[in-house]
Amino acid sequence: MAHQIQYVFWDSDNTLVETAEHHWRKHVETLKNLGMTLDEKYRKDVYENNGVQNWTWMREKLGLEMSQENYLDAIDQWYFDHIDEIEVRSGVLDALENFKKNGVPQAVVSNGRRRSVMAALKAKKLAPFFEFVLCKEDYEGRKPEPAPYLAALKTMEDKTGGKVPPANCLVVEDDPLGVKAGEAAGMVVLHRPVGDKTPFNLLLS
């Protein structure tokens, strides 16, 4: 697979940085301050959705009354206050440096909100590796739709000034929804689920 790769598109949360527990805790603690309890059965919902989407279903299922703007501000404040606790996922830094050394342009394509995505990338000093970062505000639709990666394809073409064949693009994802999005866009997909510590050189061989 590796010899075909000319561009790399990374998901952010739980692919570049280990944020699953932080995103869970920010909701748990914020709701706790409102006198509400977030049951463990909702972990999957929180994991798969961004802040706006989580606010929407919490409003419907849990009766959350706080406005969207105030809720997002509250969860983001908790996230920012604990940003130093976030870790770069194992093997990621070596992979980023290797692609950069070999002149492979890289970018981030996330379903998340720019405010929280960029906070983690900057805190962990990962932002300089990327040509650009696309978040939910930058495209229509969301993973598992191909729209995020098709938007990234167009942006990479604009940045590099040349044609970017989807088959020469590697997508790195932790979430099956992201895997589907990358495949639907016609790209090569590396699925590295949460907890998988297999070295990248083996996954790419």
Contact map, one row per residue, 1 for C-alpha under 8 A:
1111100000000000000000000000000000000000000000000000000000000000000000000000000000000000000000000000000000000000000000000000000000000000000000000000000000000000000000000000000000000000000000000000000000011
1111100000000000000000000000000000000000000000000000000000000000000000000000000000000000000000000000000000000000000000000000000000000000000000000000000000000000000000000000000000000000000000000000000000011
1111100000000000000000000000000000000000000000000000000000000000000000000000000000000000000000000000000000000000000000000000000000000000000000000000000000000000000000000000000000000000000000000000000000000
1111110000000000000000000000000000000000000000000000000000000000000000000000000000000000000000000000000000000000000000000000000000000000000000000000000000000000000000111000000000000000000000000000000000000
1111111100000000000000000000000000000000000000000000000000000000000000000000000000000000000000000000000000000000000000000000000000000000000000000000000000000000000000011100000000000000000000000000000000000
0001111100000000000000000000000000000000000000000000000000000000000000000000000000000000000000000000000110000000000000000000000000000000000000000000000000000000000000011100000000000000000000000000000000000
0000111110000000000000000000000000000000000000000000000000000000000000000000000000000000000000000000000111000000000000000000000000000000000000000000000000000000000000011100000000000000000000000000000000000
0000111111000000000000000000000000000000000000000000000000000000000000000000000000000000000000000000000111100000000000000000000000000000000000000000000000000000000000001111000000000000000000000000000000000
0000001111100000000000000000000000000000000000000000000000000000000000000000000000000000000000000000000001111000000000000000000000000000000000000000000100000000000000001111000000000000000000000000000000000
0000000111110011000000000000000000000000000000000000000000000000000000000000000000000000000000000000000001111100000000000000000000000000000000000000000000000000000000000011100000000000000000000000000000000
0000000011111111000000000000000000000000000000000000000000000000000000000000000000000000000000000000000000011100000000000000000000000000000000000000000000000000000000000011110001000000000000000000000000000
0000000001111111100000000000000000000000000000000000000000000000000000000000000000000000000000000000000000011100000010000000000000000000000000000000000000000000000000000000000000000000000000000000000000000
0000000000111111111100000000000000000000000000000000000000000000000000000000000000000000000000000000000000000101000010000000000000000000000000000000000000000000000000000000000000000000000000000000000000000
0000000000111111111100000000000000000000000000000000000000000000000000000000000000000000100000000000000000000000000000000000000000000000000000000000000000000000000000000000010000000000000000000100000000000
0000000001111111110000000000000000000000000000000000000000000000000000000000000000000000100000000000000000000000000000000000000000000000000000000000000000000000000000000001110000000000000000010100000000000
0000000001111111110000000000000000000000000000000000000000000000000000000000000000000001100100000000000000000000000000000000000000000000000000000000000000000000000000000000000000000000000000000000000000000
0000000000011111111000000000000000000000000000000000000000000000000000000000000000000111100000000000000000000000000000011000000000000000000000000000000000000000000000000000000000000000000000000000000000000
0000000000001111111110000000000000000000000000000000000000000000000000000000000000000111100000000000000000000000000000000000000000000000000000000000000000000000000000000000000000000000000000000000000000000
0000000000001100111111100000000000000000000000000000000000000000000000000000000000000110000000000000000000000000000000000000000000000000000000000000000000000000000000000000000000000000000000000000000000000
0000000000001100011111110000000000000000000000100000000000000000000000000000000000000000000000000000000000000000000000000000000000000000000000000000000000000000000000000000000000000000000000000000000000000
0000000000000000011111111000000000000000000000000000000000000000000000000000000000000000000000000000000000000000000000000000000000000000000000000000000000000000000000000000000000000000000000000000000000000
0000000000000000001111111100000000000000000000000000000000000000000000000000001001000100000000000000000000000000000000000000000000000000000000000000000000000000000000000000000000000000000000000000000000000
0000000000000000001111111110000000000000000001100000000000000000000000000000001000000000000000000000000000000000000000000000000000000000000000000000000000000000000000000000000000000000000000000000000000000
0000000000000000000111111111000000000000001001100000000000000000000000000000000000000000000000000000000000000000000000000000000000000000000000000000000000000000000000000000000000000000000000000000000000000
0000000000000000000011111111100000000000000000000000000000000000000000000000000000000000000000000000000000000000000000000000000000000000000000000000000000000000000000000000000000000000000000000000000000000
0000000000000000000001111111110000000000000000000000000000000000000000000011011000000000000000000000000000000000000000000000000000000000000000000000000000000000000000000000000000000000000000000000000000000
0000000000000000000000111111111000000100000000000000000000000000000000000010000000000000000000000000000000000000000000000000000000000000000000000000000000000000000000000000000000000000000000000000000000000
0000000000000000000000011111111100001100000000000000000000000000000000000000000000000000000000000000000000000000000000000000000000000000000000000000000000000000000000000000000000000000000000000000000000000
0000000000000000000000001111111110000000000000000000000000000000000000000000000000000000000000000000000000000000000000000000000000000000000000000000000000000000000000000000000000000000000000000000000000000
0000000000000000000000000111111111000000000000000000000000000000000000000110010000000000000000000000000000000000000000000000000000000000000000000000000000000000000000000000000000000000000000000000000000000
0000000000000000000000000011111111111100000000000000000000000000000000000000000000000000000000000000000000000000000000000000000000000000000000000000000000000000000000000000000000000000000000000000000000000
0000000000000000000000000001111111111100000000000000000000000000000000000000000000000000000000000000000000000000000000000000000000000000000000000000000000000000000000000000000000000000000000000000000000000
0000000000000000000000000000111111110000000000000000000000000000000000000000000000000000000000000000000000000000000000000000000000000000000000000000000000000000000000000000000000000000000000000000000000000
0000000000000000000000000000011111110000000000000000000000000000000000000000000000000000000000000000000000000000000000000000000000000000000000000000000000000000000000000000000000000000000000000000000000000
0000000000000000000000000000001111111000000000000000000000000000000000000000000000000000000000000000000000000000000000000000000000000000000000000000000000000000000000000000000000000000000000000000000000000
0000000000000000000000000000001111111100000000000000000000000000000000000000000000000000000000000000000000000000000000000000000000000000000000000000000000000000000000000000000000000000000000000000000000000
0000000000000000000000000001001100111110000000000000000000000000000000000000000000000000000000000000000000000000000000000000000000000000000000000000000000000000000000000000000000000000000000000000000000000
0000000000000000000000000011001100011111010000000000000000000000000000000000000000000000000000000000000000000000000000000000000000000000000000000000000000000000000000000000000000000000000000000000000000000
0000000000000000000000000000000000001111111000000000000000000000000000000000000000000000000000000000000000000000000000000000000000000000000000000000000000000000000000000000000000000000000000000000000000000
0000000000000000000000000000000000000111111000000000000000000000000000000000000000000000000000000000000000000000000000000000000000000000000000000000000000000000000000000000000000000000000000000000000000000
0000000000000000000000000000000000000011111100000000000000000000000000000000000000000000000000000000000000000000000000000000000000000000000000000000000000000000000000000000000000000000000000000000000000000
0000000000000000000000000000000000000111111111000000000000000000000000000000000000000000000000000000000000000000000000000000000000000000000000000000000000000000000000000000000000000000000000000000000000000
0000000000000000000000010000000000000011111111100000000000000000000000000000000000000000000000000000000000000000000000000000000000000000000000000000000000000000000000000000000000000000000000000000000000000
0000000000000000000000000000000000000000111111110000000000000000000000000000000000000000000000000000000000000000000000000000000000000000000000000000000000000000000000000000000000000000000000000000000000000
0000000000000000000000000000000000000000011111111000010000000000000000000000000000000000000000000000000000000000000000000000000000000000000000000000000000000000000000000000000000000000000000000000000000000
0000000000000000000000110000000000000000011111111100010000000000000000000000000000000000000000000000000000000000000000000000000000000000000000000000000000000000000000000000000000000000000000000000000000000
0000000000000000000100110000000000000000001111111100000000000000000000000000000000000000000000000000000000000000000000000000000000000000000000000000000000000000000000000000000000000000000000000000000000000
0000000000000000000000000000000000000000000111111100000000000000000000000000000000000000000000000000000000000000000000000000000000000000000000000000000000000000000000000000001000000000000000000000000000000
0000000000000000000000000000000000000000000011111111110000000000000000000000000000000000000000000000000000000011000000000000000000000000000000000000000000000000000000000000000000000000000000000000000000000
0000000000000000000000000000000000000000000001111111110000000000000000000000000000000000000000000000000000000011100000000000000000000000000000000000000000000000000000000000000000000000000000000000000000000
0000000000000000000000000000000000000000000000001111111000000000000000010000000000000000000000000000000000000001100000000000000000000000000000000000000000000000000000000000000000000000000000000000000000000
0000000000000000000000000000000000000000000000001111111100000000000100010000000000000000000000000000000000000000000000000000000000000000000000000000000000000000000000000000000000000000000000000000000000000
0000000000000000000000000000000000000000000000001111111110000000000000000000000000000000000000000000000000000000000000000000000000000000000000000000000000000000000000000000000000000000000000000000000000000
0000000000000000000000000000000000000000000011001111111111000000000000000000000000000000000000000000000000000000000000000000000000000000000000000000000000000000000000000000000000000000000000000000000000000
0000000000000000000000000000000000000000000000000011111111100001000100110000000000000000000000000000000000000000000000000000000000000000000000000000000000000000000000000000000000000000000000000000000000000
0000000000000000000000000000000000000000000000000001111111110000000000000000000000000000000000000000000000000000000000000000000000000000000000000000000000000000000000000000000000000000000000000000000000000
0000000000000000000000000000000000000000000000000000111111111100000000000000000000000000000000000000000000000000000000000000000000000000000000000000000000000000000000000000000000000000000000000000000000000
0000000000000000000000000000000000000000000000000000011111111111000000000000000000000000000000000000000000000000000000000000000000000000000000000000000000000000000000000000000000000000000000000000000000000
0000000000000000000000000000000000000000000000000000001111111111100000000000000000000000000000000000000000000000000000000000000000000000000000000000000000000000000000000000000000000000000000000000000000000
0000000000000000000000000000000000000000000000000000000111111111000000000000000000000000000000000000000000000000000000000000000000000000000000000000000000000000000000000000000000000000000000000000000000000
0000000000000000000000000000000000000000000000000000000011111110000000000000000000000000000000000000000000000000000000000000000000000000000000000000000000000000000000000000000000000000000000000000000000000
0000000000000000000000000000000000000000000000000000000011111111000000000000000000000000000000000000000000000000000000000000000000000000000000000000000000000000000000000000000000000000000000000000000000000
0000000000000000000000000000000000000000000000000000000001111111100000000000000000000000000000000000000000000000000000000000000000000000000000000000000000000000000000000000000000000000000000000000000000000
0000000000000000000000000000000000000000000000000000001001110111110000000000000000000000000000000000000000000000000000000000000000000000000000000000000000000000000000000000000000000000000000000000000000000
0000000000000000000000000000000000000000000000000000000000100011111000000000000000000000000000000000000000000000000000000000000000000000000000000000000000000000000000000000000000000000000000000000000000000
0000000000000000000000000000000000000000000000000000000000000001111101100000000000000000000000000000000000000000000000000000000000000000000000000000000000000000000000000000000000000000000000000000000000000
0000000000000000000000000000000000000000000000000000000000000000111111100000000000000000000000000000000000000000000000000000000000000000000000000000000000000000000000000000000000000000000000000000000000000
0000000000000000000000000000000000000000000000000001001000000000011111110000000000000000000000000000000000000000000000000000000000000000000000000000000000000000000000000000000000000000000000000000000000000
0000000000000000000000000000000000000000000000000000000000000000001111111000000000000000000000000000000000000000000000000000000000000000000000000000000000000000000000000000000000000000000000000000000000000
0000000000000000000000000000000000000000000000000000000000000000011111111100000000000000000000000000000000000000000000000000000000000000000000000000000000000000000000000000000000000000000000000000000000000
0000000000000000000000000000000000000000000000000000001000000000011111111110000000000000000000000000000000000000000000000000000000000000000000000000000000000000000000000000000000000000000000000000000000000
0000000000000000000000000000000000000000000000000011001000000000000111111111000000000000000000000000000000000000000000000000000000000000000000000000000000000000000000000000000000000000000000000000000000000
0000000000000000000000000000000000000000000000000000000000000000000011111111100000000000000000000000000000000000000000000000000000000000000000000000000000000000000000000000000000000000000000000000000000000
0000000000000000000000000000010000000000000000000000000000000000000001111111110000000000000000000000000000000000000000000000000000000000000000000000000000000000000000000000000000000000000000000000000000000
0000000000000000000000000110010000000000000000000000000000000000000000111111111000000000000000000000000000000000000000000000000000000000000000000000000000000000000000000000000000000000000000000000000000000
0000000000000000000000000100000000000000000000000000000000000000000000011111111100000000000000000000000000000000000100000000000000000000000000000000000000000000000000000000000000000000000000000000000000000
0000000000000000000000000000000000000000000000000000000000000000000000001111111110000000000000000000000000000000000000000000000000000000000000000000000000000000000000000000000000000000000000000000000000000
0000000000000000000000000100010000000000000000000000000000000000000000000111111111000000000000000000000000000000000000000000000000000000000000000000000000000000000000000000000000000000000000000000000000000
0000000000000000000001100100000000000000000000000000000000000000000000000011111111100000000000000000000000000000000100000000000000000000000000000000000000000000000000000000000000000000000000000000000000000
0000000000000000000000000000000000000000000000000000000000000000000000000001111111100000000000000000000000000000000000100000000000000000000000000000000000000000000000000000000000000000000000000000000000000
0000000000000000000000000000000000000000000000000000000000000000000000000000111111110000000000000000000000000000000000000000000000000000000000000000000000000000000000000000000000000000000000000000000000000
0000000000000000000001000000000000000000000000000000000000000000000000000000011111111100000000000000000000000000000000000000000000000000000000000000000000000000000000000000000000000000000000000000000000000
0000000000000000000000000000000000000000000000000000000000000000000000000000001111111100000000000000000000000000000000110010000000000000000000000000000000000000000000000000000000000000000000000000000000000
0000000000000000000000000000000000000000000000000000000000000000000000000000000011111110000000000000000000000000000000000010000000000000000000000000000000000000000000000000000000000000000000000000000000000
0000000000000000000000000000000000000000000000000000000000000000000000000000000001111110000000000000000000000000000000000000000000000000000000000000000000000000000000000000000000000000000000000000000000000
0000000000000000111001000000000000000000000000000000000000000000000000000000000001111111000000000000000000000000000000010000000000000000000000000000000000000000000000000000000000000000000000000000000000000
0000000000000000111000000000000000000000000000000000000000000000000000000000000000011111100000000000000000000000000000000001000000000000000000000000000000000000000000000000000000000000000000000000000000000
0000000000000001110000000000000000000000000000000000000000000000000000000000000000000111110110000000000000000000000000000001000000000000000000000000000000000000000000000000000000000000000000000000000000000
0000000000000111110000000000000000000000000000000000000000000000000000000000000000000011111100000000000000000000000000000000000000000000000000000000000000000000000000000000000000000000000000000000000000000
0000000000000000000000000000000000000000000000000000000000000000000000000000000000000001111110000000000000000000000000000000000000000000000000000000000000000000000000000000000000000000000000000000100000000
0000000000000000000000000000000000000000000000000000000000000000000000000000000000000000111111100000000000000000000000000000000000000000000000000000000000000000000000000000000000000000000000000000101100000
0000000000000001000000000000000000000000000000000000000000000000000000000000000000000001111111110000000000000000000000000000000000000000000000000000000000000000000000000000000000000000000000000000000100000
0000000000000000000000000000000000000000000000000000000000000000000000000000000000000001011111111000000000000000000000000000000000000000000000000000000000000000000000000000000000000000000000000000000000000
0000000000000000000000000000000000000000000000000000000000000000000000000000000000000000001111111100000000000000000000000000000000000000000000000000000000000000000000000000000000000000000000000000000000000
0000000000000000000000000000000000000000000000000000000000000000000000000000000000000000001111111110000000000000000000000000000000000000000000000000000000000000000000000000000000000000000000000000000100000
0000000000000000000000000000000000000000000000000000000000000000000000000000000000000000000111111111000000000000000000000000000010000000000000000000000000000000000000000000000000000000000000000000000000000
0000000000000000000000000000000000000000000000000000000000000000000000000000000000000000000011111111100000000000000000000000000010000000000000000000000000000000000000000000000000000000000000000000000000000
0000000000000000000000000000000000000000000000000000000000000000000000000000000000000000000001111111110000000000000000000000000000000000000000000000000000000000000000000000000000000000000000000000000000000
0000000000000000000000000000000000000000000000000000000000000000000000000000000000000000000000111111111111000000000000000000000000000000000000000000000000000000000000000000000000000000000000000000000000000
0000000000000000000000000000000000000000000000000000000000000000000000000000000000000000000000011111111111000000000000000000000010000000000000000000000000000000000000000000000000000000000000000000000000000
0000000000000000000000000000000000000000000000000000000000000000000000000000000000000000000000001111111100000000000000000000000000000000000000000000000000000000000000000000000000000000000000000000000000000
0000000000000000000000000000000000000000000000000000000000000000000000000000000000000000000000000111111100000000000000000000000000000000000000000000000000000000000000000000000000000000000000000000000000000
0000000000000000000000000000000000000000000000000000000000000000000000000000000000000000000000000011111110000000000000000000000000000000000000000000000000000000000000000000000000000000000000000000000000000
0000011100000000000000000000000000000000000000000000000000000000000000000000000000000000000000000011111111000000000000000000000000000000000000000000000000000000000000000000000000000000000000000000000000000
0000011100000000000000000000000000000000000000000000000000000000000000000000000000000000000000000011001111100000000000000000000001100000000000000000000000000000000000000000000000000000000000000000000000000
0000001111000000000000000000000000000000000000000000000000000000000000000000000000000000000000000011000111110000000000000000000011110000000000000000000000000000000000000000000000000000000000000000000000000
0000000111000000000000000000000000000000000000000000000000000000000000000000000000000000000000000000000011111000000000000000000011111100000000000000000100000000000000000000000000000000000000000000000000000
0000000011110000000000000000000000000000000000000000000000000000000000000000000000000000000000000000000001111100000000000000000001011100000000000000000000000000000000000000000000000000000000000000000000000
0000000011110000000000000000000000000000000000000000000000000000000000000000000000000000000000000000000000111110000000000000000000001110000000000001100100000000000000000000000000000000000000000000000000000
0000000001111000000000000000000000000000000000000000000000000000000000000000000000000000000000000000000000011111100010000000000000001111000000000001000000000000000000000000000000000000000000000000000000000
0000000000000000000000000000000000000000000000001100000000000000000000000000000000000000000000000000000000001111100000000000000000000011000001100001000000000000000000000000000000000000000000000000000000000
0000000000001000000000000000000000000000000000001110000000000000000000000000000000000000000000000000000000000111110110000000000000000011000000000000000000000000000000000000000000000000000000000000000000000
0000000000000000000000000000000000000000000000000110000000000000000000000000000000000000000000000000000000000111111110000000000000000011100000000000000000000000000000000000000000000000000000000000000000000
0000000000000000000000000000000000000000000000000000000000000000000000000000000000000000000000000000000000000001111111000000000000000111100000000000000000000000000000000000000000000000000000000000000000000
0000000000000000000000000000000000000000000000000000000000000000000000000000000000000000000000000000000000000000111111100000000000000000000000000000000000000000000000000000000000000000000000000000000000000
0000000000000000000000000000000000000000000000000000000000000000000000000001001000000000000000000000000000000001111111110000000000000000000000000000000000000000000000000000000000000000000000000000000000000
0000000000011000000000000000000000000000000000000000000000000000000000000000000000000000000000000000000000000101111111111000000000000010000000000000000000000000000000000000000000000000000000000000000000000
0000000000000000000000000000000000000000000000000000000000000000000000000000000000000000000000000000000000000000011111111100001000000000000000000000000000000000000000000000000000000000000000000000000000000
0000000000000000000000000000000000000000000000000000000000000000000000000000000100100000000000000000000000000000001111111110000000000000000000000000000000000000000000000000000000000000000000000000000000000
0000000000000000100000000000000000000000000000000000000000000000000000000000000000100100000000000000000000000000000111111111000000000000000000000000000000000000000000000000000000000000000000000000000000000
0000000000000000100000000000000000000000000000000000000000000000000000000000000000000000000000000000000000000000000011111111111000000000000000000000000000000000000000000000000000000000000000000000000000000
0000000000000000000000000000000000000000000000000000000000000000000000000000000000000000000000000000000000000000000001111111111000000000000000000000000000000000000000000000000000000000000000000000000000000
0000000000000000000000000000000000000000000000000000000000000000000000000000000000110000000000000000000000000000000000111111110000000000000000000000000000000000000000000000000000000000000000000000000000000
0000000000000000000000000000000000000000000000000000000000000000000000000000000000000011000000000000000000000000000000011111110000000000000000000000000000000000000000000000000000000000000000000000000000000
0000000000000000000000000000000000000000000000000000000000000000000000000000000000000000000000000000000000000000000000001111111100000000000000000000000000000000000000000000000000000000000000000000000000000
0000000000000000000000000000000000000000000000000000000000000000000000000000000000000000000000000000000000000000000000001111111111000000000000000000000000000000000000000000000000000000000000000000000000000
0000000000000000000000000000000000000000000000000000000000000000000000000000000000000000000000000000000000000000000001001100111111000000000000000000000000000000000000000000000000000000000000000000000000000
0000000000000000000000000000000000000000000000000000000000000000000000000000000000000000000000000000000000000000000000000000111111100000000000000000000000000000000000000000000000000000000000000000000000000
0000000000000000000000000000000000000000000000000000000000000000000000000000000000000000000000011001000001100000000000000000011111100000000000000000000000000000000000000000000000000000000000000000000000000
0000000000000000000000000000000000000000000000000000000000000000000000000000000000000000000000000000000011110000000000000000011111111000000000000000000000000000000000000000000000000000000000000000000000000
0000000000000000000000000000000000000000000000000000000000000000000000000000000000000000000000000000000011100000000000000000000111111000000000000000000000010010000000000000000000000000000000000000000000000
0000000000000000000000000000000000000000000000000000000000000000000000000000000000000000000000000000000001110000000000000000000001111100000000000000000000000000000000000000000000000000000000000000000000000
0000000000000000000000000000000000000000000000000000000000000000000000000000000000000000000000000000000000111100000000000000000001111110000000000000000000000000000000000000000000000000000000000000000000000
0000000000000000000000000000000000000000000000000000000000000000000000000000000000000000000000000000000000111100010000000000000000011111111000000001000100000000000000000000000000000000000000000000000000000
0000000000000000000000000000000000000000000000000000000000000000000000000000000000000000000000000000000000001111110010000000000000001111111000000000000000000000000000000000000000000000000000000000000000000
0000000000000000000000000000000000000000000000000000000000000000000000000000000000000000000000000000000000000111110000000000000000000111111101000000000000000000000000000000000000000000000000000000000000000
0000000000000000000000000000000000000000000000000000000000000000000000000000000000000000000000000000000000000000110000000000000000000111111100000000000000000000000000000000000000000000000000000000000000000
0000000000000000000000000000000000000000000000000000000000000000000000000000000000000000000000000000000000000000000000000000000000000111111100000000000000000000000000000000000000000000000000000000000000000
0000000000000000000000000000000000000000000000000000000000000000000000000000000000000000000000000000000000000000000000000000000000000111111111000011001000000000000000000000000000000000000000000000000000000
0000000000000000000000000000000000000000000000000000000000000000000000000000000000000000000000000000000000000000000000000000000000000001111111000011000000000000000000000000000000000000000000000000000000000
0000000000000000000000000000000000000000000000000000000000000000000000000000000000000000000000000000000000000000000000000000000000000000001111101011000000000000000000000000000000000000000000000000000000000
0000000000000000000000000000000000000000000000000000000000000000000000000000000000000000000000000000000000000010000000000000000000000001001111111111000000000000000000000000000000000000000000000000000000000
0000000000000000000000000000000000000000000000000000000000000000000000000000000000000000000000000000000000000010000000000000000000000000000011111111000000000000000000000000000011011000000000000000000000000
0000000000000000000000000000000000000000000000000000000000000000000000000000000000000000000000000000000000000000000000000000000000000000000001111100000000000000000000000000000011111000000000000000000000000
0000000000000000000000000000000000000000000000000000000000000000000000000000000000000000000000000000000000000000000000000000000000000000000011111111000000000000000000000000000000011001000000000000000000000
0000000000000000000000000000000000000000000000000000000000000000000000000000000000000000000000000000000000000000000000000000000000000000000001111111110000000000000000000000000000011111100000000000000000000
0000000000000000000000000000000000000000000000000000000000000000000000000000000000000000000000000000000000000000000000000000000000000000001111101111111000000000000000000000000000001000100000000000000000000
0000000000000000000000000000000000000000000000000000000000000000000000000000000000000000000000000000000000001110000000000000000000000100001111101111111100000000000000000000000000001000000000000000000000000
0000000000000000000000000000000000000000000000000000000000000000000000000000000000000000000000000000000000001000000000000000000000000000000000000111111110000000000000000000000000001100100000000000000000000
0000000000000000000000000000000000000000000000000000000000000000000000000000000000000000000000000000000000000000000000000000000000000000000000000111111111000000000000000000000000000000100000000000000000000
0000000000000000000000000000000000000000000000000000000000000000000000000000000000000000000000000000000000000000000000000000000000000000001000000011111111100000000000000000000000000000000000000000000000000
0000000010000000000000000000000000000000000000000000000000000000000000000000000000000000000000000000000000101000000000000000000000000100000000000001111111110000000000000000000000000000000000000000000000000
0000000000000000000000000000000000000000000000000000000000000000000000000000000000000000000000000000000000000000000000000000000000000000000000000000111111111000000101000000000000000000000000000000000000000
0000000000000000000000000000000000000000000000000000000000000000000000000000000000000000000000000000000000000000000000000000000000000000000000000000011111111100000000000000000000000000000000000000000000000
0000000000000000000000000000000000000000000000000000000000000000000000000000000000000000000000000000000000000000000000000000000000000000000000000000001111111110000000000000000000000000000000000000000000000
0000000000000000000000000000000000000000000000000000000000000000000000000000000000000000000000000000000000000000000000000000000000100000000000000000000111111111000100000000000000000000000000000000000000000
0000000000000000000000000000000000000000000000000000000000000000000000000000000000000000000000000000000000000000000000000000000000000000000000000000000011111111111100000000000000000000000000000000000000000
0000000000000000000000000000000000000000000000000000000000000000000000000000000000000000000000000000000000000000000000000000000000000000000000000000000001111111110000000000000000000000000000000000000000000
0000000000000000000000000000000000000000000000000000000000000000000000000000000000000000000000000000000000000000000000000000000000100000000000000000000000111111100000000000000000000000000000000000000000000
0000000000000000000000000000000000000000000000000000000000000000000000000000000000000000000000000000000000000000000000000000000000000000000000000000000000011111110000000000000000000000000000000000000000000
0000000000000000000000000000000000000000000000000000000000000000000000000000000000000000000000000000000000000000000000000000000000000000000000000000000000001111111000000000000000000000000000000000000000000
0000000000000000000000000000000000000000000000000000000000000000000000000000000000000000000000000000000000000000000000000000000000000000000000000000000000001101111100000000000000000000000000000000000000000
0000000000000000000000000000000000000000000000000000000000000000000000000000000000000000000000000000000000000000000000000000000000000000000000000000000000001000111110000000000000000000000000000000000000000
0000000000000000000000000000000000000000000000000000000000000000000000000000000000000000000000000000000000000000000000000000000000000000000000000000000010011000011111011000000000000000000000000000000000000
0000000000000000000000000000000000000000000000000000000000000000000000000000000000000000000000000000000000000000000000000000000000000000000000000000000000000000001111111000000000000000000000000000000000000
0000000000000000000000000000000000000000000000000000000000000000000000000000000000000000000000000000000000000000000000000000000000000000000000000000000010000000000111111000000000000000111100000000000000000
0001000000000000000000000000000000000000000000000000000000000000000000000000000000000000000000000000000000000000000000000000000000000000000000000000000000000000000011111100000000000000011100000000000000000
0001111000000000000000000000000000000000000000000000000000000000000000000000000000000000000000000000000000000000000000000000000000000000000000000000000000000000000111111100000000000000001100000000000000000
0001111110000000000000000000000000000000000000000000000000000000000000000000000000000000000000000000000000000000000000000000000000000000000000000000000000000000000111111110000000000000001100000000000000000
0000111110000000000000000000000000000000000000000000000000000000000000000000000000000000000000000000000000000000000000000000000000000000000000000000000000000000000000111111000000000000001111000000000000000
0000000111100000000000000000000000000000000000000000000000000000000000000000000000000000000000000000000000000000000000000000000000000000000000000000000000000000000000001111100000100100001111000000000000000
0000000111100010000000000000000000000000000000000000000000000000000000000000000000000000000000000000000000000000000000000000000000000000000000000000000000000000000000000111110000000000000011110000000000000
0000000001100010000000000000000000000000000000000000000000000000000000000000000000000000000000000000000000000000000000000000000000000000000000000000000000000000000000000011111101100000000011111000000000000
0000000000100110000000000000000000000000000000000000000000000000000000000000000000000000000000000000000000000000000000000000000000000000000000000000000000000000000000000001111101100000000000111100000000000
0000000000000000000000000000000000000000000000010000000000000000000000000000000000000000000000000000000000000000000000000000000000000000000000000000000000000000000000000000111111100000000000101000000000000
0000000000000000000000000000000000000000000000000000000000000000000000000000000000000000000000000000000000000000000000000000000000000000000000000000000000000000000000000000111111110000000000100000000000000
0000000000000000000000000000000000000000000000000000000000000000000000000000000000000000000000000000000000000000000000000000000000000000000000110000000000000000000000000000001111111000000000000000000000000
0000000000100000000000000000000000000000000000000000000000000000000000000000000000000000000000000000000000000000000000000000000000000000000000110000000000000000000000000000111111111100000000000000000000000
0000000000000000000000000000000000000000000000000000000000000000000000000000000000000000000000000000000000000000000000000000000000000000000000010000000000000000000000000010111111111110000011100000000000000
0000000000000000000000000000000000000000000000000000000000000000000000000000000000000000000000000000000000000000000000000000000000000000000000111100000000000000000000000000000111111111000000000000000000000
0000000000000000000000000000000000000000000000000000000000000000000000000000000000000000000000000000000000000000000000000000000000000000000000111111100000000000000000000000000011111111100000000000000000000
0000000000000000000000000000000000000000000000000000000000000000000000000000000000000000000000000000000000000000000000000000000000000000000000000100100000000000000000000010000001111111111110000000000000000
0000000000000000000000000000000000000000000000000000000000000000000000000000000000000000000000000000000000000000000000000000000000000000000000000100000000000000000000000000000000111111111110000000000000000
0000000000000000000000000000000000000000000000000000000000000000000000000000000000000000000000000000000000000000000000000000000000000000000000001100000000000000000000000000000000011111111000000000000000000
0000000000000000000000000000000000000000000000000000000000000000000000000000000000000000000000000000000000000000000000000000000000000000000000000110110000000000000001000000000000001111111000000000000000000
0000000000000000000000000000000000000000000000000000000000000000000000000000000000000000000000000000000000000000000000000000000000000000000000000000000000000000000001100000000000000111111100000000000000000
0000000000000000000000000000000000000000000000000000000000000000000000000000000000000000000000000000000000000000000000000000000000000000000000000000000000000000000001111110000000000111111110000000000000000
0000000000000000000000000000000000000000000000000000000000000000000000000000000000000000000000000000000000000000000000000000000000000000000000000000000000000000000001111110000000000110011111000000000000000
0000000000000000000000000000000000000000000000000000000000000000000000000000000000000000000000000000000000000000000000000000000000000000000000000000000000000000000000000111100000100110001111100000000000000
0000000000000000000000000000000000000000000000000000000000000000000000000000000000000000000000000000000000000000000000000000000000000000000000000000000000000000000000000111100000100000000111110000000000110
0000000000000000000000000000000000000000000000000000000000000000000000000000000000000000000000000000000000000000000000000000000000000000000000000000000000000000000000000001111100100000000011111000000000000
0000000000000010000000000000000000000000000000000000000000000000000000000000000000000000000000000000000000000000000000000000000000000000000000000000000000000000000000000001110000000000000001111101000000000
0000000000000000000000000000000000000000000000000000000000000000000000000000000000000000000000000000000000000000000000000000000000000000000000000000000000000000000000000000111000000000000000111111000000000
0000000000000110000000000000000000000000000000000000000000000000000000000000000000000000000000000000000000000000000000000000000000000000000000000000000000000000000000000000010000000000000000011111000000000
0000000000000000000000000000000000000000000000000000000000000000000000000000000000000000000000000000000000000000000000000000000000000000000000000000000000000000000000000000000000000000000000001111100000000
0000000000000000000000000000000000000000000000000000000000000000000000000000000000000000000000000000000000000000000000000000000000000000000000000000000000000000000000000000000000000000000000011111110000000
0000000000000000000000000000000000000000000000000000000000000000000000000000000000000000011000000000000000000000000000000000000000000000000000000000000000000000000000000000000000000000000000000011111000000
0000000000000000000000000000000000000000000000000000000000000000000000000000000000000000000000000000000000000000000000000000000000000000000000000000000000000000000000000000000000000000000000000001111101100
0000000000000000000000000000000000000000000000000000000000000000000000000000000000000000001000000000000000000000000000000000000000000000000000000000000000000000000000000000000000000000000000000000111111100
0000000000000000000000000000000000000000000000000000000000000000000000000000000000000000001100100000000000000000000000000000000000000000000000000000000000000000000000000000000000000000000000000000011111110
0000000000000000000000000000000000000000000000000000000000000000000000000000000000000000000000000000000000000000000000000000000000000000000000000000000000000000000000000000000000000000000000000000001111111
0000000000000000000000000000000000000000000000000000000000000000000000000000000000000000000000000000000000000000000000000000000000000000000000000000000000000000000000000000000000000000000000000000011111111
0000000000000000000000000000000000000000000000000000000000000000000000000000000000000000000000000000000000000000000000000000000000000000000000000000000000000000000000000000000000000000000001000000011111111
1100000000000000000000000000000000000000000000000000000000000000000000000000000000000000000000000000000000000000000000000000000000000000000000000000000000000000000000000000000000000000000001000000000111111
1100000000000000000000000000000000000000000000000000000000000000000000000000000000000000000000000000000000000000000000000000000000000000000000000000000000000000000000000000000000000000000000000000000011111
